[in-house]
Amino acid sequence: MTCAALLWAIMPPQSITYAIGVGLHSQGNYADLVKLLRTSWSFLDAGCAVECLIGDVGAMRLRLQMEMLVGQLERCKKSSGLSEEEDKQPLENARKTFQRLYSMCEGDSRFAQVAVIYGVAFMAESMCAWAEKASGGEATAQEAQRLVQMLNPHVEQLFQKNAEWTAFCLSDLLGSNEFGVGTSICSMKENA
């Protein structure tokens, strides 16, 4: 975990989250967008970003909903211009996923932090724009907006942590930190 702490000290997870947000707000190819999401998530997973930033959360149920949202994002982007009847099922599925994500993130702020790191707020924002344009998509757009509003304080907190996190990790690597000991959250996991 010390290597992971060093990685995230040099390149904070917020930089990956930022790249996801930029990608989702671009008007690019959606196959490339899904590839960006999958690659970013793989990098965050391999680098133990959640464990280093938040600790061991046990977010499998959350991750399943996030995976569903990626699939729905891809479908929603492909369904632009479909008839109202063809749009109905993807809209309803997305609405239900937004509701489940909202409930999980509201119930445990650590889940909200994980969702933010993985760009769920940006995904919901992007899908909200699609739902607003779709015939009968008002309910889905409202659920997406509700999720984004709930995640916004966590987004702000994540990007404010950048300087604090880098200083903490670097002080750990140099042998002392604000607690006067040579172990960070990441290093403590190894010793447990």
C-alpha positions as protocol buffer text, in pm:
chain_id: "A"
residue {
  index: 1
  type: MET
  ca { x: 0 y: 0 z: 0 }
}
residue {
  index: 2
  type: THR
  ca { x: 298 y: 231 z: 38 }
}
residue {
  index: 3
  type: CYS
  ca { x: 344 y: 221 z: -340 }
}
residue {
  index: 4
  type: ALA
  ca { x: -24 y: 309 z: -384 }
}
residue {
  index: 5
  type: ALA
  ca { x: 13 y: 600 z: -141 }
}
residue {
  index: 6
  type: LEU
  ca { x: 311 y: 724 z: -339 }
}
residue {
  index: 7
  type: LEU
  ca { x: 116 y: 694 z: -665 }
}
residue {
  index: 8
  type: TRP
  ca { x: -177 y: 894 z: -531 }
}
residue {
  index: 9
  type: ALA
  ca { x: 57 y: 1152 z: -374 }
}
residue {
  index: 10
  type: ILE
  ca { x: 207 y: 1216 z: -715 }
}
residue {
  index: 11
  type: MET
  ca { x: -118 y: 1188 z: -909 }
}
residue {
  index: 12
  type: PRO
  ca { x: -421 y: 1233 z: -682 }
}
residue {
  index: 13
  type: PRO
  ca { x: -735 y: 1029 z: -761 }
}
residue {
  index: 14
  type: GLN
  ca { x: -908 y: 1360 z: -825 }
}
residue {
  index: 15
  type: SER
  ca { x: -714 y: 1384 z: -1151 }
}
residue {
  index: 16
  type: ILE
  ca { x: -880 y: 1063 z: -1270 }
}
residue {
  index: 17
  type: THR
  ca { x: -1221 y: 1188 z: -1156 }
}
residue {
  index: 18
  type: TYR
  ca { x: -1156 y: 1515 z: -1340 }
}
residue {
  index: 19
  type: ALA
  ca { x: -1067 y: 1326 z: -1661 }
}
residue {
  index: 20
  type: ILE
  ca { x: -1391 y: 1128 z: -1631 }
}
residue {
  index: 21
  type: GLY
  ca { x: -1589 y: 1452 z: -1594 }
}
residue {
  index: 22
  type: VAL
  ca { x: -1423 y: 1612 z: -1894 }
}
residue {
  index: 23
  type: GLY
  ca { x: -1483 y: 1300 z: -2102 }
}
residue {
  index: 24
  type: LEU
  ca { x: -1849 y: 1284 z: -2005 }
}
residue {
  index: 25
  type: HIS
  ca { x: -1904 y: 1648 z: -2096 }
}
residue {
  index: 26
  type: SER
  ca { x: -1739 y: 1612 z: -2437 }
}
residue {
  index: 27
  type: GLN
  ca { x: -1940 y: 1530 z: -2743 }
}
residue {
  index: 28
  type: GLY
  ca { x: -1716 y: 1239 z: -2838 }
}
residue {
  index: 29
  type: ASN
  ca { x: -1779 y: 884 z: -2949 }
}
residue {
  index: 30
  type: TYR
  ca { x: -1968 y: 698 z: -2677 }
}
residue {
  index: 31
  type: ALA
  ca { x: -1774 y: 376 z: -2729 }
}
residue {
  index: 32
  type: ASP
  ca { x: -1463 y: 578 z: -2644 }
}
residue {
  index: 33
  type: LEU
  ca { x: -1641 y: 727 z: -2344 }
}
residue {
  index: 34
  type: VAL
  ca { x: -1723 y: 384 z: -2205 }
}
residue {
  index: 35
  type: LYS
  ca { x: -1363 y: 281 z: -2271 }
}
residue {
  index: 36
  type: LEU
  ca { x: -1247 y: 590 z: -2075 }
}
residue {
  index: 37
  type: LEU
  ca { x: -1474 y: 496 z: -1784 }
}
residue {
  index: 38
  type: ARG
  ca { x: -1363 y: 133 z: -1778 }
}
residue {
  index: 39
  type: THR
  ca { x: -995 y: 223 z: -1804 }
}
residue {
  index: 40
  type: SER
  ca { x: -1023 y: 491 z: -1535 }
}
residue {
  index: 41
  type: TRP
  ca { x: -1206 y: 255 z: -1302 }
}
residue {
  index: 42
  type: SER
  ca { x: -949 y: -19 z: -1361 }
}
residue {
  index: 43
  type: PHE
  ca { x: -670 y: 225 z: -1280 }
}
residue {
  index: 44
  type: LEU
  ca { x: -844 y: 342 z: -961 }
}
residue {
  index: 45
  type: ASP
  ca { x: -900 y: -22 z: -860 }
}
residue {
  index: 46
  type: ALA
  ca { x: -546 y: -136 z: -935 }
}
residue {
  index: 47
  type: GLY
  ca { x: -404 y: 162 z: -746 }
}
residue {
  index: 48
  type: CYS
  ca { x: -626 y: 101 z: -441 }
}
residue {
  index: 49
  type: ALA
  ca { x: -756 y: 458 z: -458 }
}
residue {
  index: 50
  type: VAL
  ca { x: -1061 y: 394 z: -241 }
}
residue {
  index: 51
  type: GLU
  ca { x: -859 y: 210 z: 23 }
}
residue {
  index: 52
  type: CYS
  ca { x: -602 y: 490 z: 38 }
}
residue {
  index: 53
  type: LEU
  ca { x: -851 y: 776 z: 38 }
}
residue {
  index: 54
  type: ILE
  ca { x: -1142 y: 636 z: 239 }
}
residue {
  index: 55
  type: GLY
  ca { x: -1043 y: 299 z: 380 }
}
residue {
  index: 56
  type: ASP
  ca { x: -1193 y: -43 z: 329 }
}
residue {
  index: 57
  type: VAL
  ca { x: -1556 y: 30 z: 246 }
}
residue {
  index: 58
  type: GLY
  ca { x: -1696 y: -296 z: 111 }
}
residue {
  index: 59
  type: ALA
  ca { x: -1873 y: -128 z: -177 }
}
residue {
  index: 60
  type: MET
  ca { x: -1967 y: -429 z: -390 }
}
residue {
  index: 61
  type: ARG
  ca { x: -2340 y: -345 z: -395 }
}
residue {
  index: 62
  type: LEU
  ca { x: -2255 y: 14 z: -485 }
}
residue {
  index: 63
  type: ARG
  ca { x: -2017 y: -101 z: -755 }
}
residue {
  index: 64
  type: LEU
  ca { x: -2288 y: -319 z: -911 }
}
residue {
  index: 65
  type: GLN
  ca { x: -2517 y: -16 z: -937 }
}
residue {
  index: 66
  type: MET
  ca { x: -2233 y: 190 z: -1082 }
}
residue {
  index: 67
  type: GLU
  ca { x: -2171 y: -81 z: -1343 }
}
residue {
  index: 68
  type: MET
  ca { x: -2539 y: -79 z: -1431 }
}
residue {
  index: 69
  type: LEU
  ca { x: -2522 y: 297 z: -1475 }
}
residue {
  index: 70
  type: VAL
  ca { x: -2233 y: 263 z: -1722 }
}
residue {
  index: 71
  type: GLY
  ca { x: -2440 y: 22 z: -1930 }
}
residue {
  index: 72
  type: GLN
  ca { x: -2738 y: 254 z: -1910 }
}
residue {
  index: 73
  type: LEU
  ca { x: -2522 y: 552 z: -2006 }
}
residue {
  index: 74
  type: GLU
  ca { x: -2413 y: 369 z: -2317 }
}
residue {
  index: 75
  type: ARG
  ca { x: -2772 y: 272 z: -2402 }
}
residue {
  index: 76
  type: CYS
  ca { x: -2908 y: 619 z: -2333 }
}
residue {
  index: 77
  type: LYS
  ca { x: -2657 y: 778 z: -2566 }
}
residue {
  index: 78
  type: LYS
  ca { x: -2741 y: 527 z: -2838 }
}
residue {
  index: 79
  type: SER
  ca { x: -3116 y: 571 z: -2790 }
}
residue {
  index: 80
  type: SER
  ca { x: -3119 y: 942 z: -2876 }
}
residue {
  index: 81
  type: GLY
  ca { x: -3376 y: 992 z: -3146 }
}
residue {
  index: 82
  type: LEU
  ca { x: -3575 y: 675 z: -3074 }
}
residue {
  index: 83
  type: SER
  ca { x: -3951 y: 681 z: -3044 }
}
residue {
  index: 84
  type: GLU
  ca { x: -4114 y: 751 z: -2710 }
}
residue {
  index: 85
  type: GLU
  ca { x: -4200 y: 384 z: -2665 }
}
residue {
  index: 86
  type: GLU
  ca { x: -3843 y: 271 z: -2741 }
}
residue {
  index: 87
  type: ASP
  ca { x: -3703 y: 531 z: -2498 }
}
residue {
  index: 88
  type: LYS
  ca { x: -3939 y: 427 z: -2219 }
}
residue {
  index: 89
  type: GLN
  ca { x: -3752 y: 122 z: -2086 }
}
residue {
  index: 90
  type: PRO
  ca { x: -3399 y: 273 z: -2084 }
}
residue {
  index: 91
  type: LEU
  ca { x: -3539 y: 581 z: -1908 }
}
residue {
  index: 92
  type: GLU
  ca { x: -3717 y: 372 z: -1645 }
}
residue {
  index: 93
  type: ASN
  ca { x: -3409 y: 156 z: -1584 }
}
residue {
  index: 94
  type: ALA
  ca { x: -3190 y: 464 z: -1540 }
}
residue {
  index: 95
  type: ARG
  ca { x: -3445 y: 622 z: -1303 }
}
residue {
  index: 96
  type: LYS
  ca { x: -3444 y: 313 z: -1082 }
}
residue {
  index: 97
  type: THR
  ca { x: -3064 y: 299 z: -1079 }
}
residue {
  index: 98
  type: PHE
  ca { x: -3047 y: 666 z: -978 }
}
residue {
  index: 99
  type: GLN
  ca { x: -3289 y: 594 z: -693 }
}
residue {
  index: 100
  type: ARG
  ca { x: -3084 y: 298 z: -569 }
}
residue {
  index: 101
  type: LEU
  ca { x: -2759 y: 495 z: -590 }
}
residue {
  index: 102
  type: TYR
  ca { x: -2919 y: 785 z: -405 }
}
residue {
  index: 103
  type: SER
  ca { x: -3041 y: 557 z: -125 }
}
residue {
  index: 104
  type: MET
  ca { x: -2704 y: 388 z: -86 }
}
residue {
  index: 105
  type: CYS
  ca { x: -2503 y: 711 z: -93 }
}
residue {
  index: 106
  type: GLU
  ca { x: -2740 y: 891 z: 140 }
}
residue {
  index: 107
  type: GLY
  ca { x: -2724 y: 601 z: 385 }
}
residue {
  index: 108
  type: ASP
  ca { x: -2342 y: 593 z: 405 }
}
residue {
  index: 109
  type: SER
  ca { x: -2129 y: 895 z: 319 }
}
residue {
  index: 110
  type: ARG
  ca { x: -1839 y: 663 z: 236 }
}
residue {
  index: 111
  type: PHE
  ca { x: -2046 y: 524 z: -50 }
}
residue {
  index: 112
  type: ALA
  ca { x: -2107 y: 880 z: -169 }
}
residue {
  index: 113
  type: GLN
  ca { x: -1731 y: 943 z: -160 }
}
residue {
  index: 114
  type: VAL
  ca { x: -1664 y: 626 z: -362 }
}
residue {
  index: 115
  type: ALA
  ca { x: -1933 y: 720 z: -615 }
}
residue {
  index: 116
  type: VAL
  ca { x: -1775 y: 1063 z: -655 }
}
residue {
  index: 117
  type: ILE
  ca { x: -1423 y: 925 z: -706 }
}
residue {
  index: 118
  type: TYR
  ca { x: -1557 y: 701 z: -985 }
}
residue {
  index: 119
  type: GLY
  ca { x: -1738 y: 991 z: -1155 }
}
residue {
  index: 120
  type: VAL
  ca { x: -2099 y: 894 z: -1082 }
}
residue {
  index: 121
  type: ALA
  ca { x: -2197 y: 1260 z: -1033 }
}
residue {
  index: 122
  type: PHE
  ca { x: -2067 y: 1342 z: -1382 }
}
residue {
  index: 123
  type: MET
  ca { x: -2242 y: 1036 z: -1528 }
}
residue {
  index: 124
  type: ALA
  ca { x: -2572 y: 1137 z: -1367 }
}
residue {
  index: 125
  type: GLU
  ca { x: -2530 y: 1492 z: -1494 }
}
residue {
  index: 126
  type: SER
  ca { x: -2468 y: 1370 z: -1848 }
}
residue {
  index: 127
  type: MET
  ca { x: -2764 y: 1132 z: -1836 }
}
residue {
  index: 128
  type: CYS
  ca { x: -2986 y: 1407 z: -1693 }
}
residue {
  index: 129
  type: ALA
  ca { x: -2931 y: 1612 z: -2009 }
}
residue {
  index: 130
  type: TRP
  ca { x: -3033 y: 1309 z: -2218 }
}
residue {
  index: 131
  type: ALA
  ca { x: -3342 y: 1241 z: -2006 }
}
residue {
  index: 132
  type: GLU
  ca { x: -3456 y: 1604 z: -2025 }
}
residue {
  index: 133
  type: LYS
  ca { x: -3451 y: 1582 z: -2406 }
}
residue {
  index: 134
  type: ALA
  ca { x: -3625 y: 1245 z: -2420 }
}
residue {
  index: 135
  type: SER
  ca { x: -3999 y: 1227 z: -2441 }
}
residue {
  index: 136
  type: GLY
  ca { x: -4128 y: 1119 z: -2100 }
}
residue {
  index: 137
  type: GLY
  ca { x: -3787 y: 1154 z: -1935 }
}
residue {
  index: 138
  type: GLU
  ca { x: -3883 y: 1409 z: -1668 }
}
residue {
  index: 139
  type: ALA
  ca { x: -3890 y: 1158 z: -1381 }
}
residue {
  index: 140
  type: THR
  ca { x: -3549 y: 1020 z: -1478 }
}
residue {
  index: 141
  type: ALA
  ca { x: -3406 y: 1370 z: -1505 }
}
residue {
  index: 142
  type: GLN
  ca { x: -3542 y: 1456 z: -1159 }
}
residue {
  index: 143
  type: GLU
  ca { x: -3383 y: 1147 z: -1004 }
}
residue {
  index: 144
  type: ALA
  ca { x: -3051 y: 1225 z: -1175 }
}
residue {
  index: 145
  type: GLN
  ca { x: -3065 y: 1584 z: -1048 }
}
residue {
  index: 146
  type: ARG
  ca { x: -3146 y: 1465 z: -697 }
}
residue {
  index: 147
  type: LEU
  ca { x: -2844 y: 1232 z: -701 }
}
residue {
  index: 148
  type: VAL
  ca { x: -2616 y: 1506 z: -837 }
}
residue {
  index: 149
  type: GLN
  ca { x: -2733 y: 1752 z: -570 }
}
residue {
  index: 150
  type: MET
  ca { x: -2668 y: 1499 z: -295 }
}
residue {
  index: 151
  type: LEU
  ca { x: -2319 y: 1418 z: -434 }
}
residue {
  index: 152
  type: ASN
  ca { x: -2213 y: 1780 z: -496 }
}
residue {
  index: 153
  type: PRO
  ca { x: -2076 y: 1844 z: -143 }
}
residue {
  index: 154
  type: HIS
  ca { x: -1868 y: 1528 z: -177 }
}
residue {
  index: 155
  type: VAL
  ca { x: -1739 y: 1643 z: -517 }
}
residue {
  index: 156
  type: GLU
  ca { x: -1631 y: 1974 z: -362 }
}
residue {
  index: 157
  type: GLN
  ca { x: -1471 y: 1793 z: -69 }
}
residue {
  index: 158
  type: LEU
  ca { x: -1279 y: 1557 z: -300 }
}
residue {
  index: 159
  type: PHE
  ca { x: -1126 y: 1840 z: -498 }
}
residue {
  index: 160
  type: GLN
  ca { x: -1044 y: 2039 z: -182 }
}
residue {
  index: 161
  type: LYS
  ca { x: -862 y: 1736 z: -40 }
}
residue {
  index: 162
  type: ASN
  ca { x: -606 y: 1742 z: -320 }
}
residue {
  index: 163
  type: ALA
  ca { x: -348 y: 1963 z: -145 }
}
residue {
  index: 164
  type: GLU
  ca { x: -409 y: 1812 z: 199 }
}
residue {
  index: 165
  type: TRP
  ca { x: -384 y: 1454 z: 72 }
}
residue {
  index: 166
  type: THR
  ca { x: -63 y: 1514 z: -122 }
}
residue {
  index: 167
  type: ALA
  ca { x: 101 y: 1674 z: 183 }
}
residue {
  index: 168
  type: PHE
  ca { x: -12 y: 1389 z: 410 }
}
residue {
  index: 169
  type: CYS
  ca { x: 118 y: 1116 z: 178 }
}
residue {
  index: 170
  type: LEU
  ca { x: 447 y: 1289 z: 119 }
}
residue {
  index: 171
  type: SER
  ca { x: 501 y: 1345 z: 491 }
}
residue {
  index: 172
  type: ASP
  ca { x: 428 y: 976 z: 548 }
}
residue {
  index: 173
  type: LEU
  ca { x: 681 y: 875 z: 287 }
}
residue {
  index: 174
  type: LEU
  ca { x: 938 y: 1104 z: 449 }
}
residue {
  index: 175
  type: GLY
  ca { x: 876 y: 947 z: 789 }
}
residue {
  index: 176
  type: SER
  ca { x: 641 y: 1172 z: 984 }
}
residue {
  index: 177
  type: ASN
  ca { x: 296 y: 1318 z: 953 }
}
residue {
  index: 178
  type: GLU
  ca { x: 55 y: 1533 z: 1150 }
}
residue {
  index: 179
  type: PHE
  ca { x: 5 y: 1249 z: 1398 }
}
residue {
  index: 180
  type: GLY
  ca { x: 377 y: 1225 z: 1470 }
}
residue {
  index: 181
  type: VAL
  ca { x: 403 y: 869 z: 1347 }
}
residue {
  index: 182
  type: GLY
  ca { x: 545 y: 724 z: 1027 }
}
residue {
  index: 183
  type: THR
  ca { x: 231 y: 549 z: 907 }
}
residue {
  index: 184
  type: SER
  ca { x: -54 y: 678 z: 698 }
}
residue {
  index: 185
  type: ILE
  ca { x: -396 y: 528 z: 653 }
}
residue {
  index: 186
  type: CYS
  ca { x: -257 y: 321 z: 366 }
}
residue {
  index: 187
  type: SER
  ca { x: 41 y: 195 z: 565 }
}
residue {
  index: 188
  type: MET
  ca { x: -177 y: 106 z: 863 }
}
residue {
  index: 189
  type: LYS
  ca { x: -373 y: -135 z: 641 }
}
residue {
  index: 190
  type: GLU
  ca { x: -54 y: -335 z: 580 }
}
residue {
  index: 191
  type: ASN
  ca { x: 13 y: -367 z: 951 }
}
residue {
  index: 192
  type: ALA
  ca { x: -341 y: -474 z: 1042 }
}
